[in-house]
């Protein structure tokens, strides 16, 4: 995978924003002859979105080559993206990442953990309709994302120095989001954490919910040691013993995300509890994440949850599945000691859980 510099410079004024185009619906337009959707020439972005010329910003752009469909996103893409931001970090005041929506919540979550001591905005956005269509949501999402990436607070520092997702008038913390709709323009939701900003006639920033560095001026660090030896077990009525044991017996498995009911509950099947206990004693991490979008895992509430806790299952609080996946991939890539991983998974690292 290569990153090709396009450099689309509009104004030599601050703030200086880098747009990173990776692919996705937002970069498509309809071929006038065939009617098929094809990627447009990103060198001509100001022709597709002429409103960008009205900003008093310098906008530069990079494009991934080849472009990546969001369904094909893998951790090596996250590494490439993190390295790209690191490479250009000192030159730009903020970053806008354009990509497909299907795995945007996973990618934003991963980047939030991979970028340590981040002090600048990294705003992900995309669209449900190609930017070349008349009713597209792409233009508004793109323009607002650029404006938020450039925004400064009263102290002159970045207004939102976080990895975020902007969609349909709302800016969310990246590791708190989930894709909710494949058809509506408000494709993303953040059920357990308020928006960081809301765009109306004016952009209203919810400063009380934005994470700011305790100490400014630290250099950006990136973490690129990732491990994908994990699986997800989604509980359902009638789940079979052979299915669970088959997953837990996968060679090299490091961790399992157990998607449970409600506030972290599971069937009181003796074989299930014993299988999980045996896996944990054998060195596999088992993390409890609720199937419910809103709410939190509280294994102390009901007897079924208590059984899981006694078996050694780790509670995920109100973390999303997407964020849990990204966090485990990072932690198991960095550490071999399960005790350290357990402690860090249970710790609020980037605002991903409410504790």
ABEGO torsion letter per residue (X at the ends): XBBBBAGBBABBBOBBBBBBBAEEAAABBBBAAAGBBBBBBAAAAAAABAAAAABBBBBBBBBBOBBBBAAABBAAAAAAAAAAAAAAAAABABBBBBBBAAAAAAAAAAAAAABBGBABBBBBBBBABBAABAABAAAAAAAAAAAAAABBBAAGBBABBBBBBBBGGBBBBAAABBBABAABABABBBAABBBABBBBABBBBBAAABBBBABBGBBBBBBABBBABBBBBBBBBGBBAAAAAAAAABBGBABBBBBBBEAGBBBABAAAAAAAAAAAAAGBBBBBBBABABEBBBAAABAAAAAAAAAGBBBAEABBAAAAAAAAAAAAAABABAAAAAAAAABBAAGABBX
